[in-house]
Amino acid sequence: MDLKEFVNKYKGIKVDFDGMYGAQCVDLARQYFKDVWGFTKQPEGVEGAKDFYFNHDKRPIQKTLCDCVPFSGEEKPPVGAVVLFDKSAANKYGHVGICLAVYEDGIEIFEQDGFKLDGAKITKWKFDRLVGWLVKKE
């Protein structure tokens, strides 16, 4: 399955990969890891999406599967990267989505909102909380 097929299959669907806590942003990322990146193993569990980035070096399985690239402000995530956002005042867990397009002022992602639990959708985010992204190791 490629990225376009993934978006077409899951858009508007509540993806609950692990069957716990409802349709969270991490569930959609884990489904992407499986369906598009072909992971038979998943990165270790996280307390929040931001931990995929901030604890990357402490996660042996994740380090085997993915490279973690910090956002410098100059280099932008490639289409298909799993993008990682830091926590905010309203969300201590951070956020994760899949990069669909990059613009001058932000990125378009395929995401799922764990608070609204309204299913997978395409949205646009600014770069202000972007901390980095994961790319599949080749």
N, CA, C and O atoms as a GROMACS GRO file, in nm:
protein
  552
    1MET      N    1   0.085  -0.118   0.000
    1MET     CA    2   0.000   0.000   0.000
    1MET      C    3   0.090   0.124   0.000
    1MET      O    4   0.191   0.126   0.069
    2ASP      N    5   0.052   0.225  -0.077
    2ASP     CA    6   0.129   0.350  -0.075
    2ASP      C    7   0.053   0.456   0.006
    2ASP      O    8  -0.057   0.430   0.055
    3LEU      N    9   0.113   0.573   0.018
    3LEU     CA   10   0.056   0.681   0.099
    3LEU      C   11  -0.083   0.721   0.051
    3LEU      O   12  -0.175   0.736   0.132
    4LYS      N   13  -0.100   0.738  -0.080
    4LYS     CA   14  -0.230   0.779  -0.134
    4LYS      C   15  -0.337   0.674  -0.103
    4LYS      O   16  -0.449   0.710  -0.065
    5GLU      N   17  -0.304   0.548  -0.120
    5GLU     CA   18  -0.400   0.441  -0.090
    5GLU      C   19  -0.434   0.439   0.059
    5GLU      O   20  -0.549   0.415   0.097
    6PHE      N   21  -0.334   0.464   0.143
    6PHE     CA   22  -0.356   0.469   0.287
    6PHE      C   23  -0.455   0.579   0.324
    6PHE      O   24  -0.550   0.555   0.399
    7VAL      N   25  -0.432   0.698   0.271
    7VAL     CA   26  -0.522   0.811   0.299
    7VAL      C   27  -0.663   0.780   0.249
    7VAL      O   28  -0.761   0.803   0.321
    8ASN      N   29  -0.675   0.728   0.128
    8ASN     CA   30  -0.806   0.695   0.073
    8ASN      C   31  -0.878   0.589   0.156
    8ASN      O   32  -1.000   0.595   0.172
    9LYS      N   33  -0.805   0.493   0.207
    9LYS     CA   34  -0.865   0.385   0.285
    9LYS      C   35  -0.915   0.432   0.421
    9LYS      O   36  -1.022   0.392   0.466
   10TYR      N   37  -0.837   0.519   0.487
   10TYR     CA   38  -0.867   0.553   0.626
   10TYR      C   39  -0.930   0.691   0.647
   10TYR      O   40  -0.972   0.722   0.759
   11LYS      N   41  -0.937   0.774   0.546
   11LYS     CA   42  -0.996   0.907   0.562
   11LYS      C   43  -1.140   0.893   0.612
   11LYS      O   44  -1.222   0.823   0.552
   12GLY      N   45  -1.168   0.960   0.724
   12GLY     CA   46  -1.301   0.956   0.784
   12GLY      C   47  -1.325   0.836   0.875
   12GLY      O   48  -1.432   0.825   0.936
   13ILE      N   49  -1.228   0.747   0.885
   13ILE     CA   50  -1.239   0.626   0.966
   13ILE      C   51  -1.171   0.650   1.102
   13ILE      O   52  -1.068   0.716   1.108
   14LYS      N   53  -1.229   0.595   1.208
   14LYS     CA   54  -1.165   0.599   1.340
   14LYS      C   55  -1.072   0.478   1.350
   14LYS      O   56  -1.117   0.364   1.361
   15VAL      N   57  -0.943   0.505   1.346
   15VAL     CA   58  -0.844   0.398   1.349
   15VAL      C   59  -0.799   0.378   1.494
   15VAL      O   60  -0.740   0.468   1.555
   16ASP      N   61  -0.826   0.261   1.549
   16ASP     CA   62  -0.787   0.227   1.686
   16ASP      C   63  -0.696   0.104   1.679
   16ASP      O   64  -0.740  -0.007   1.709
   17PHE      N   65  -0.572   0.124   1.642
   17PHE     CA   66  -0.477   0.017   1.613
   17PHE      C   67  -0.463  -0.083   1.728
   17PHE      O   68  -0.462  -0.204   1.705
   18ASP      N   69  -0.452  -0.032   1.851
   18ASP     CA   70  -0.426  -0.120   1.965
   18ASP      C   71  -0.551  -0.155   2.046
   18ASP      O   72  -0.543  -0.231   2.142
   19GLY      N   73  -0.666  -0.099   2.007
   19GLY     CA   74  -0.790  -0.129   2.079
   19GLY      C   75  -0.797  -0.068   2.218
   19GLY      O   76  -0.878  -0.111   2.300
   20MET      N   77  -0.713   0.033   2.246
   20MET     CA   78  -0.713   0.099   2.377
   20MET      C   79  -0.728   0.250   2.359
   20MET      O   80  -0.672   0.307   2.266
   21TYR      N   81  -0.801   0.313   2.445
   21TYR     CA   82  -0.814   0.459   2.452
   21TYR      C   83  -0.883   0.522   2.332
   21TYR      O   84  -0.881   0.644   2.320
   22GLY      N   85  -0.942   0.447   2.244
   22GLY     CA   86  -1.009   0.504   2.128
   22GLY      C   87  -0.911   0.539   2.017
   22GLY      O   88  -0.795   0.498   2.019
   23ALA      N   89  -0.961   0.615   1.922
   23ALA     CA   90  -0.885   0.648   1.801
   23ALA      C   91  -0.790   0.764   1.827
   23ALA      O   92  -0.828   0.881   1.812
   24GLN      N   93  -0.667   0.734   1.865
   24GLN     CA   94  -0.565   0.833   1.897
   24GLN      C   95  -0.476   0.861   1.776
   24GLN      O   96  -0.476   0.784   1.680
   25CYS      N   97  -0.402   0.971   1.781
   25CYS     CA   98  -0.309   1.003   1.672
   25CYS      C   99  -0.203   0.894   1.655
   25CYS      O  100  -0.164   0.862   1.543
   26VAL      N  101  -0.157   0.838   1.766
   26VAL     CA  102  -0.054   0.733   1.760
   26VAL      C  103  -0.110   0.608   1.692
   26VAL      O  104  -0.035   0.537   1.624
   27ASP      N  105  -0.239   0.580   1.708
   27ASP     CA  106  -0.299   0.464   1.641
   27ASP      C  107  -0.288   0.476   1.489
   27ASP      O  108  -0.256   0.379   1.421
   28LEU      N  109  -0.314   0.595   1.438
   28LEU     CA  110  -0.305   0.615   1.293
   28LEU      C  111  -0.160   0.599   1.247
   28LEU      O  112  -0.134   0.539   1.142
   29ALA      N  113  -0.065   0.651   1.324
   29ALA     CA  114   0.077   0.635   1.290
   29ALA      C  115   0.115   0.487   1.291
   29ALA      O  116   0.187   0.442   1.201
   30ARG      N  117   0.070   0.413   1.388
   30ARG     CA  118   0.103   0.270   1.396
   30ARG      C  119   0.041   0.193   1.278
   30ARG      O  120   0.103   0.100   1.225
   31GLN      N  121  -0.079   0.230   1.237
   31GLN     CA  122  -0.141   0.167   1.121
   31GLN      C  123  -0.060   0.197   0.996
   31GLN      O  124  -0.043   0.110   0.910
   32TYR      N  125  -0.009   0.320   0.986
   32TYR     CA  126   0.076   0.361   0.874
   32TYR      C  127   0.207   0.282   0.875
   32TYR      O  128   0.252   0.234   0.771
   33PHE      N  129   0.268   0.269   0.994
   33PHE     CA  130   0.390   0.190   1.005
   33PHE      C  131   0.367   0.049   0.948
   33PHE      O  132   0.452  -0.005   0.877
   34LYS      N  133   0.254  -0.008   0.980
   34LYS     CA  134   0.223  -0.145   0.937
   34LYS      C  135   0.189  -0.151   0.788
   34LYS      O  136   0.248  -0.228   0.713
   35ASP      N  137   0.092  -0.069   0.746
   35ASP     CA  138   0.038  -0.079   0.610
   35ASP      C  139   0.131  -0.025   0.502
   35ASP      O  140   0.144  -0.086   0.395
   36VAL      N  141   0.195   0.088   0.527
   36VAL     CA  142   0.276   0.154   0.424
   36VAL      C  143   0.425   0.123   0.441
   36VAL      O  144   0.493   0.092   0.343
   37TRP      N  145   0.476   0.131   0.562
   37TRP     CA  146   0.617   0.104   0.585
   37TRP      C  147   0.645  -0.045   0.602
   37TRP      O  148   0.761  -0.086   0.600
   38GLY      N  149   0.542  -0.126   0.618
   38GLY     CA  150   0.558  -0.270   0.624
   38GLY      C  151   0.621  -0.323   0.752
   38GLY      O  152   0.680  -0.431   0.752
   39PHE      N  153   0.608  -0.248   0.862
   39PHE     CA  154   0.667  -0.294   0.988
   39PHE      C  155   0.588  -0.413   1.043
   39PHE      O  156   0.467  -0.405   1.061
   40THR      N  157   0.656  -0.522   1.069
   40THR     CA  158   0.594  -0.635   1.138
   40THR      C  159   0.610  -0.617   1.288
   40THR      O  160   0.532  -0.672   1.366
   41LYS      N  161   0.712  -0.541   1.330
   41LYS     CA  162   0.732  -0.500   1.468
   41LYS      C  163   0.694  -0.353   1.477
   41LYS      O  164   0.714  -0.277   1.382
   42GLN      N  165   0.641  -0.313   1.591
   42GLN     CA  166   0.608  -0.172   1.613
   42GLN      C  167   0.708  -0.111   1.711
   42GLN      O  168   0.760  -0.181   1.798
   43PRO      N  169   0.736   0.020   1.697
   43PRO     CA  170   0.816   0.087   1.800
   43PRO      C  171   0.750   0.068   1.937
   43PRO      O  172   0.629   0.050   1.947
   44GLU      N  173   0.832   0.071   2.041
   44GLU     CA  174   0.782   0.053   2.177
   44GLU      C  175   0.671   0.154   2.208
   44GLU      O  176   0.658   0.257   2.142
   45GLY      N  177   0.590   0.121   2.310
   45GLY     CA  178   0.480   0.207   2.352
   45GLY      C  179   0.527   0.344   2.396
   45GLY      O  180   0.641   0.360   2.442
   46VAL      N  181   0.442   0.442   2.382
   46VAL     CA  182   0.474   0.579   2.422
   46VAL      C  183   0.367   0.631   2.516
   46VAL      O  184   0.250   0.591   2.509
   47GLU      N  185   0.407   0.721   2.606
   47GLU     CA  186   0.308   0.789   2.689
   47GLU      C  187   0.237   0.895   2.606
   47GLU      O  188   0.117   0.916   2.620
   48GLY      N  189   0.311   0.959   2.519
   48GLY     CA  190   0.256   1.060   2.430
   48GLY      C  191   0.329   1.059   2.297
   48GLY      O  192   0.442   1.011   2.289
   49ALA      N  193   0.266   1.111   2.195
   49ALA     CA  194   0.323   1.111   2.060
   49ALA      C  195   0.460   1.177   2.056
   49ALA      O  196   0.547   1.134   1.981
   50LYS      N  197   0.481   1.280   2.136
   50LYS     CA  198   0.608   1.352   2.138
   50LYS      C  199   0.724   1.260   2.175
   50LYS      O  200   0.839   1.287   2.140
   51ASP      N  201   0.695   1.150   2.247
   51ASP     CA  202   0.800   1.058   2.291
   51ASP      C  203   0.866   0.984   2.175
   51ASP      O  204   0.980   0.938   2.188
   52PHE      N  205   0.797   0.970   2.062
   52PHE     CA  206   0.862   0.912   1.944
   52PHE      C  207   0.985   0.993   1.907
   52PHE      O  208   1.084   0.939   1.858
   53TYR      N  209   0.979   1.125   1.931
   53TYR     CA  210   1.093   1.212   1.901
   53TYR      C  211   1.188   1.224   2.020
   53TYR      O  212   1.307   1.194   2.009
   54PHE      N  213   1.135   1.270   2.135
   54PHE     CA  214   1.221   1.303   2.248
   54PHE      C  215   1.290   1.181   2.310
   54PHE      O  216   1.394   1.196   2.374
   55ASN      N  217   1.236   1.063   2.292
   55ASN     CA  218   1.298   0.943   2.347
   55ASN      C  219   1.349   0.848   2.238
   55ASN      O  220   1.370   0.729   2.264
   56HIS      N  221   1.369   0.900   2.118
   56HIS     CA  222   1.412   0.816   2.007
   56HIS      C  223   1.538   0.735   2.039
   56HIS      O  224   1.544   0.615   2.011
   57ASP      N  225   1.637   0.800   2.097
   57ASP     CA  226   1.764   0.731   2.123
   57ASP      C  227   1.754   0.625   2.232
   57ASP      O  228   1.844   0.543   2.247
   58LYS      N  229   1.645   0.627   2.310
   58LYS     CA  230   1.626   0.528   2.416
   58LYS      C  231   1.534   0.414   2.372
   58LYS      O  232   1.492   0.333   2.454
   59ARG      N  233   1.501   0.409   2.243
   59ARG     CA  234   1.403   0.313   2.194
   59ARG      C  235   1.468   0.221   2.091
   59ARG      O  236   1.469   0.252   1.972
   60PRO      N  237   1.523   0.107   2.136
   60PRO     CA  238   1.599   0.019   2.046
   60PRO      C  239   1.521  -0.025   1.922
   60PRO      O  240   1.576  -0.025   1.812
   61ILE      N  241   1.396  -0.064   1.939
   61ILE     CA  242   1.320  -0.110   1.823
   61ILE      C  243   1.299   0.006   1.725
   61ILE      O  244   1.318  -0.010   1.604
   62GLN      N  245   1.259   0.120   1.777
   62GLN     CA  246   1.236   0.237   1.690
   62GLN      C  247   1.364   0.275   1.616
   62GLN      O  248   1.358   0.304   1.496
   63LYS      N  249   1.478   0.276   1.685
   63LYS     CA  250   1.605   0.312   1.621
   63LYS      C  251   1.641   0.214   1.510
   63LYS      O  252   1.705   0.252   1.412
   64THR      N  253   1.601   0.089   1.526
   64THR     CA  254   1.626  -0.012   1.422
   64THR      C  255   1.539   0.014   1.299
   64THR      O  256   1.582  -0.012   1.187
   65LEU      N  257   1.417   0.063   1.320
   65LEU     CA  258   1.320   0.079   1.213
   65LEU      C  259   1.324   0.216   1.144
   65LEU      O  260   1.302   0.226   1.024
   66CYS      N  261   1.352   0.321   1.221
   66CYS     CA  262   1.336   0.458   1.172
   66CYS      C  263   1.456   0.546   1.204
   66CYS      O  264   1.525   0.526   1.304
   67ASP      N  265   1.481   0.642   1.118
   67ASP     CA  266   1.572   0.752   1.148
   67ASP      C  267   1.486   0.868   1.198
   67ASP      O  268   1.377   0.892   1.147
   68CYS      N  269   1.537   0.940   1.298
   68CYS     CA  270   1.466   1.054   1.353
   68CYS      C  271   1.542   1.181   1.313
   68CYS      O  272   1.661   1.195   1.342
   69VAL      N  273   1.474   1.271   1.245
   69VAL     CA  274   1.537   1.392   1.193
   69VAL      C  275   1.482   1.514   1.269
   69VAL      O  276   1.362   1.538   1.266
   70PRO      N  277   1.569   1.590   1.335
   70PRO     CA  278   1.521   1.711   1.404
   70PRO      C  279   1.486   1.821   1.305
   70PRO      O  280   1.551   1.836   1.202
   71PHE      N  281   1.383   1.896   1.337
   71PHE     CA  282   1.341   2.009   1.253
   71PHE      C  283   1.433   2.127   1.281
   71PHE      O  284   1.440   2.175   1.394
   72SER      N  285   1.502   2.173   1.179
   72SER     CA  286   1.596   2.283   1.194
   72SER      C  287   1.536   2.417   1.153
   72SER      O  288   1.593   2.522   1.180
   73GLY      N  289   1.422   2.413   1.087
   73GLY     CA  290   1.365   2.535   1.033
   73GLY      C  291   1.402   2.553   0.887
   73GLY      O  292   1.333   2.623   0.813
   74GLU      N  293   1.511   2.491   0.847
   74GLU     CA  294   1.553   2.500   0.707
   74GLU      C  295   1.515   2.375   0.630
   74GLU      O  296   1.452   2.383   0.525
   75GLU      N  297   1.553   2.259   0.683
   75GLU     CA  298   1.513   2.134   0.620
   75GLU      C  299   1.369   2.104   0.658
   75GLU      O  300   1.332   2.112   0.776
   76LYS      N  301   1.289   2.069   0.561
   76LYS     CA  302   1.147   2.039   0.584
   76LYS      C  303   1.124   1.889   0.568
   76LYS      O  304   1.199   1.822   0.498
   77PRO      N  305   1.019   1.836   0.633
   77PRO     CA  306   0.994   1.692   0.623
   77PRO      C  307   0.954   1.652   0.481
   77PRO      O  308   0.887   1.728   0.411
   78PRO      N  309   0.996   1.534   0.439
   78PRO     CA  310   0.953   1.485   0.308
   78PRO      C  311   0.810   1.431   0.315
   78PRO      O  312   0.764   1.390   0.421
   79VAL      N  313   0.743   1.432   0.204
   79VAL     CA  314   0.611   1.370   0.195
   79VAL      C  315   0.625   1.224   0.235
   79VAL      O  316   0.715   1.155   0.189
   80GLY      N  317   0.535   1.178   0.321
   80GLY     CA  318   0.538   1.041   0.370
   80GLY      C  319   0.607   1.024   0.503
   80GLY      O  320   0.598   0.917   0.564
   81ALA      N  321   0.677   1.128   0.551
   81ALA     CA  322   0.741   1.120   0.683
   81ALA      C  323   0.635   1.124   0.792
   81ALA      O  324   0.528   1.182   0.774
   82VAL      N  325   0.665   1.062   0.905
   82VAL     CA  326   0.578   1.070   1.023
   82VAL      C  327   0.628   1.190   1.102
   82VAL      O  328   0.737   1.187   1.159
   83VAL      N  329   0.546   1.296   1.106
   83VAL     CA  330   0.587   1.421   1.168
   83VAL      C  331   0.544   1.426   1.315
   83VAL      O  332   0.437   1.377   1.351
   84LEU      N  333   0.630   1.485   1.398
   84LEU     CA  334   0.612   1.484   1.542
   84LEU      C  335   0.607   1.626   1.596
   84LEU      O  336   0.694   1.709   1.567
   85PHE      N  337   0.504   1.653   1.675
   85PHE     CA  338   0.483   1.786   1.732
   85PHE      C  339   0.497   1.780   1.884
   85PHE      O  340   0.458   1.681   1.947
   86ASP      N  341   0.552   1.885   1.942
   86ASP     CA  342   0.572   1.895   2.085
   86ASP      C  343   0.439   1.917   2.157
   86ASP      O  344   0.337   1.944   2.094
   87LYS      N  345   0.443   1.905   2.287
   87LYS     CA  346   0.325   1.930   2.370
   87LYS      C  347   0.285   2.077   2.361
   87LYS      O  348   0.360   2.161   2.311
   88SER      N  349   0.166   2.105   2.410
   88SER     CA  350   0.116   2.243   2.418
   88SER      C  351   0.048   2.259   2.553
   88SER      O  352   0.039   2.164   2.631
   89ALA      N  353   0.001   2.378   2.581
   89ALA     CA  354  -0.071   2.402   2.707
   89ALA      C  355  -0.196   2.315   2.717
   89ALA      O  356  -0.235   2.274   2.826
   90ALA      N  357  -0.259   2.287   2.604
   90ALA     CA  358  -0.382   2.208   2.603
   90ALA      C  359  -0.360   2.058   2.582
   90ALA      O  360  -0.452   1.979   2.601
   91ASN      N  361  -0.237   2.019   2.544
   91ASN     CA  362  -0.211   1.879   2.512
   91ASN      C  363  -0.070   1.841   2.554
   91ASN      O  364   0.027   1.872   2.486
   92LYS      N  365  -0.059   1.774   2.668
   92LYS     CA  366   0.073   1.737   2.722
   92LYS      C  367   0.139   1.621   2.647
   92LYS      O  368   0.256   1.592   2.670
   93TYR      N  369   0.065   1.555   2.557
   93TYR     CA  370   0.116   1.436   2.490
   93TYR      C  371   0.186   1.464   2.356
   93TYR      O  372   0.255   1.378   2.304
   94GLY      N  373   0.168   1.582   2.303
   94GLY     CA  374   0.221   1.611   2.170
   94GLY      C  375   0.128   1.553   2.064
   94GLY      O  376   0.015   1.516   2.093
   95HIS      N  377   0.178   1.545   1.942
   95HIS     CA  378   0.093   1.501   1.832
   95HIS      C  379   0.180   1.437   1.724
   95HIS      O  380   0.298   1.467   1.712
   96VAL      N  381   0.119   1.348   1.647
   96VAL     CA  382   0.187   1.282   1.536
   96VAL      C  383   0.092   1.275   1.418
   96VAL      O  384  -0.028   1.258   1.434
   97GLY      N  385   0.147   1.288   1.299
   97GLY     CA  386   0.069   1.277   1.176
   97GLY      C  387   0.161   1.235   1.062
   97GLY      O  388   0.281   1.215   1.081
   98ILE      N  389   0.104   1.222   0.945
   98ILE     CA  390   0.181   1.182   0.827
   98ILE      C  391   0.184   1.299   0.730
   98ILE      O  392   0.080   1.353   0.694
   99CYS      N  393   0.304   1.338   0.688
   99CYS     CA  394   0.322   1.454   0.601
   99CYS      C  395   0.269   1.424   0.460
   99CYS      O  396   0.310   1.327   0.396
  100LEU      N  397   0.177   1.510   0.414
  100LEU     CA  398   0.122   1.498   0.278
  100LEU      C  399   0.176   1.604   0.183
  100LEU      O  400   0.188   1.580   0.063
  101ALA      N  401   0.207   1.722   0.237
  101ALA     CA  402   0.257   1.832   0.154
  101ALA      C  403   0.326   1.934   0.245
  101ALA      O  404   0.293   1.946   0.363
  102VAL      N  405   0.420   2.007   0.188
  102VAL     CA  406   0.494   2.109   0.262
  102VAL      C  407   0.474   2.243   0.192
  102VAL      O  408   0.489   2.252   0.070
  103TYR      N  409   0.441   2.346   0.269
  103TYR     CA  410   0.420   2.480   0.218
  103TYR      C  411   0.518   2.575   0.287
  103TYR      O  412   0.588   2.535   0.380
  104GLU      N  413   0.524   2.695   0.242
  104GLU     CA  414   0.611   2.795   0.302
  104GLU      C  415   0.579   2.817   0.450
  104GLU      O  416   0.670   2.833   0.531
  105ASP      N  417   0.449   2.817   0.485
  105ASP     CA  418   0.407   2.850   0.621
  105ASP      C  419   0.361   2.731   0.704
  105ASP      O  420   0.313   2.749   0.815
  106GLY      N  421   0.373   2.610   0.652
  106GLY     CA  422   0.330   2.495   0.730
  106GLY      C  423   0.325   2.368   0.647
  106GLY      O  424   0.376   2.362   0.536
  107ILE      N  425   0.263   2.265   0.705
  107ILE     CA  426   0.254   2.137   0.637
  107ILE      C  427   0.112   2.082   0.642
  107ILE      O  428   0.036   2.108   0.736
  108GLU      N  429   0.079   2.008   0.541
  108GLU     CA  430  -0.048   1.937   0.537
  108GLU      C  431  -0.022   1.796   0.587
  108GLU      O  432   0.070   1.729   0.539
  109ILE      N  433  -0.103   1.750   0.683
  109ILE     CA  434  -0.082   1.617   0.739
  109ILE      C  435  -0.212   1.537   0.739
  109ILE      O  436  -0.322   1.592   0.736
  110PHE      N  437  -0.195   1.406   0.743
  110PHE     CA  438  -0.304   1.314   0.766
  110PHE      C  439  -0.294   1.278   0.913
  110PHE      O  440  -0.191   1.228   0.958
  111GLU      N  441  -0.400   1.304   0.988
  111GLU     CA  442  -0.393   1.292   1.133
  111GLU      C  443  -0.523   1.239   1.191
  111GLU      O  444  -0.624   1.222   1.122
  112GLN      N  445  -0.516   1.214   1.320
  112GLN     CA  446  -0.633   1.174   1.396
  112GLN      C  447  -0.625   1.246   1.529
  112GLN      O  448  -0.518   1.250   1.591
  113ASP      N  449  -0.735   1.304   1.575
  113ASP     CA  450  -0.738   1.381   1.698
  113ASP      C  451  -0.789   1.292   1.812
  113ASP      O  452  -0.905   1.252   1.814
  114GLY      N  453  -0.700   1.263   1.907
  114GLY     CA  454  -0.735   1.176   2.019
  114GLY      C  455  -0.831   1.238   2.118
  114GLY      O  456  -0.889   1.166   2.200
  115PHE      N  457  -0.849   1.370   2.114
  115PHE     CA  458  -0.945   1.435   2.204
  115PHE      C  459  -1.085   1.435   2.142
  115PHE      O  460  -1.183   1.407   2.211
  116LYS      N  461  -1.094   1.467   2.014
  116LYS     CA  462  -1.224   1.469   1.946
  116LYS      C  463  -1.272   1.330   1.907
  116LYS      O  464  -1.392   1.305   1.899
  117LEU      N  465  -1.178   1.240   1.883
  117LEU     CA  466  -1.209   1.103   1.841
  117LEU      C  467  -1.302   1.101   1.720
  117LEU      O  468  -1.398   1.023   1.715
  118ASP      N  469  -1.272   1.187   1.622
  118ASP     CA  470  -1.361   1.202   1.506
  118ASP      C  471  -1.308   1.135   1.379
  118ASP      O  472  -1.364   1.156   1.271
  119GLY      N  473  -1.203   1.056   1.390
  119GLY     CA  474  -1.153   0.984   1.274
  119GLY      C  475  -1.042   1.058   1.202
  119GLY      O  476  -1.012   1.174   1.230
  120ALA      N  477  -0.981   0.988   1.108
  120ALA     CA  478  -0.866   1.039   1.034
  120ALA      C  479  -0.909   1.146   0.934
  120ALA      O  480  -1.012   1.135   0.868
  121LYS      N  481  -0.826   1.250   0.924
  121LYS     CA  482  -0.858   1.362   0.835
  121LYS      C  483  -0.731   1.433   0.790
  121LYS      O  484  -0.624   1.413   0.847
  122ILE      N  485  -0.746   1.516   0.689
  122ILE     CA  486  -0.636   1.597   0.638
  122ILE      C  487  -0.649   1.738   0.697
  122ILE      O  488  -0.756   1.799   0.689
  123THR      N  489  -0.540   1.788   0.755
  123THR     CA  490  -0.540   1.922   0.812
  123THR      C  491  -0.407   1.991   0.780
  123THR      O  492  -0.314   1.928   0.730
  124LYS      N  493  -0.401   2.118   0.810
  124LYS     CA  494  -0.279   2.194   0.789
  124LYS      C  495  -0.228   2.243   0.925
  124LYS      O  496  -0.306   2.293   1.006
  125TRP      N  497  -0.100   2.229   0.948
  125TRP     CA  498  -0.036   2.272   1.072
  125TRP      C  499   0.076   2.371   1.040
  125TRP      O  500   0.141   2.361   0.936
  126LYS      N  501   0.097   2.465   1.130
  126LYS     CA  502   0.213   2.554   1.120
  126LYS      C  503   0.335   2.480   1.174
  126LYS      O  504   0.322   2.373   1.234
  127PHE      N  505   0.452   2.534   1.152
  127PHE     CA  506   0.576   2.471   1.195
  127PHE      C  507   0.608   2.496   1.343
  127PHE      O  508   0.705   2.438   1.393
  128ASP      N  509   0.532   2.580   1.413
  128ASP     CA  510   0.573   2.626   1.546
  128ASP      C  511   0.594   2.514   1.649
  128ASP      O  512   0.680   2.530   1.736
  129ARG      N  513   0.521   2.405   1.644
  129ARG     CA  514   0.541   2.296   1.741
  129ARG      C  515   0.606   2.172   1.680
  129ARG      O  516   0.626   2.072   1.749
  130LEU      N  517   0.640   2.178   1.553
  130LEU     CA  518   0.708   2.067   1.488
  130LEU      C  519   0.847   2.050   1.547
  130LEU      O  520   0.927   2.144   1.545
  131VAL      N  521   0.877   1.931   1.599
  131VAL     CA  522   1.011   1.907   1.655
  131VAL      C  523   1.096   1.820   1.563
  131VAL      O  524   1.219   1.828   1.567
  132GLY      N  525   1.032   1.739   1.480
  132GLY     CA  526   1.107   1.654   1.390
  132GLY      C  527   1.018   1.551   1.323
  132GLY      O  528   0.895   1.560   1.329
  133TRP      N  529   1.082   1.453   1.260
  133TRP     CA  530   1.004   1.352   1.190
  133TRP      C  531   1.082   1.221   1.184
  133TRP      O  532   1.204   1.216   1.201
  134LEU      N  533   1.006   1.115   1.158
  134LEU     CA  534   1.062   0.982   1.139
  134LEU      C  535   1.056   0.946   0.992
  134LEU      O  536   0.957   0.975   0.924
  135VAL      N  537   1.161   0.883   0.943
  135VAL     CA  538   1.162   0.826   0.809
  135VAL      C  539   1.205   0.680   0.822
  135VAL      O  540   1.285   0.646   0.909
  136LYS      N  541   1.152   0.597   0.738
  136LYS     CA  542   1.182   0.454   0.742
  136LYS      C  543   1.328   0.433   0.703
  136LYS      O  544   1.378   0.489   0.606
  137LYS      N  545   1.397   0.350   0.782
  137LYS     CA  546   1.535   0.314   0.747
  137LYS      C  547   1.532   0.225   0.625
  137LYS      O  548   1.448   0.135   0.613
  138GLU      N  549   1.622   0.250   0.535
  138GLU     CA  550   1.630   0.168   0.413
  138GLU      C  551   1.732   0.059   0.429
  138GLU      O  552   1.753  -0.020   0.337
   0.00000   0.00000   0.00000
